[in-house]
Amino acid sequence: MKKVAFYTLGCKLNFSETSSIIRMFQQRGYQKVEFHDSPDIIVINTCSVTDNADKKCRQVVKEAKKVSENPFIIIIGCYAQLKPKEIAEIPGVDAVLGASEKFSLLELLDGFEKHPKTLVYAQDITEATIFNNAYSLNDRTRTFLKVQDGCDYSCSFCTIPLARGKSRSDTIENVLDSAKTIAQNDVKEIVLTGVNTGDFGIRNGKREEKFIDLIKELDHINGIDRIRISSIEPNLLNREIIEFVASSNKFAHHFHIPLQSGSNKILKAMQRRYLRELYVERVNLIRQTIPDCCIGVDVIVGFPGENEKDFLETYNFLNELDISYLHVFTYSERPDTLAINMEQVVSPQERSKRSKMLRSLSVKKRRFFYEKFVGKTMGVLFEKDVEGGKIHGFTDNYIRVAVDFFPDYINQLKDVKLTEVGANGIMKGEPVNKTISVA
């Protein structure tokens, strides 16, 4: 029995796909082991959102060569699609598979025998037209369920359409079947994932279903306590979706909404499909409809042409907006994007300074949001991880809570009284002796 290990870089979508590929190996009789357990085969699922992700791929390959004697190393994922020939030249890499080929790696690499030259299977991204079902299982409390792939947007900083192709989706029927299978595995929470999740419903270039119809159907799934939307574009997050989440007993009061910039000048240069006025409208509607909702924001700093005035406009915009936390990305030049040829490049030092300012703002925003719930009792779904004698979990509205470890809490939804916000930004809590279920 050959042993196979996996290393995943990047987003929730990558984790869902890795988990599905793991099950494919196990169904063929391979033994899944940890990275450092001398595997015969190592599969590295890559990201390429930033330049650092590319560097990380090289580092993982170097580490893979140390953890096992002459392992068969396979690179899949976004970086593999974008730069297959470049990856093939990395010492130790045996095979590179692109977006259309990664789910066929067992057939393409049958036997996993080494060859004098690296095997490369990577068609042009226009060939990536099939939706491959994927979901994570048995590796954490929450399951990442892939419902959509690819993107039809043309943001000037982004390589994702080049790495994953056009927008395409599963069917509602298939998603429901996957959700039912997940429910049978004692999973309490499903996170809906995709490249552009709110664009769900496109197949063969035509819109056949809508995201709102998908989530309405998922609301009736038995055996799942919570369903969370991973991320959704502001122009796709309409009133109907917000009001549905407000009325649902399953869907989490949590929206993660990419902004990228608070300057309309920069939003236009980024080729985003909205302006800041629409973003404010969406946030205000959420606050009016779901007062306890957690609102997360993606923002990019240091985009070409972003001067000090533009950045301060973004900073002040976010400071005044009633949001809960930020995911801050430092702009990174990506080959084959429109932005790479733009003038007025922001220096690395300035990008770093601006990133630190927004990350500090995020800490303040999160603490302010958490403090609203001190003294309240809320349901917390506890994770498997234990740190310093504490077990951690999340409320419906994405407040991270730590309580004294008790083995029976793992993967359980417990009522917890939230007592104070700790110095580390994590809410402290005291469990009450009552298990809650909203299924």
Buried (B, 14 or more C-beta within 10 A) or exposed (E): EBBBBBBBBBBBBBBBBBBBBBBBBEEEEBBBBEBEEEBBBBBBBBBBBBEEBBEBBBEBBEBBBEBBEEBBBBBBBBBBBBBBEEBBEBEBBBBBBBBBBBBEBBEEBEEBEEEEEBBBBBEEBEEBBEBBBBBBBEBBBBBBBBBBBBBBBEBBBBBBBBBBBBBBBBBBEEBBEBBEBBBEEEBBBBBBBBBBBBBBBBBEEEEEBBBBEBBBBBBEBEBBBBBBBBBBBBBBBBEEBBEBBBEBEBBBBBBBBBBBBBBBBBBEBBBBBBBBEBBBEBBEBBBEBBEBBBBBBBBBBBBBBBBEEBBBBBBEBBBEBBBBBBBBBBBBBBEEBBBEEBEEBBEEEBBEBBBEBBEEBBEEBBBEBBEBBBEEBBBBBBBEEBEEEBBBBBBBBBBBBBBEBEEEBBBBBBBBBBBEBBEEEBBBBEBEEEEBEEE
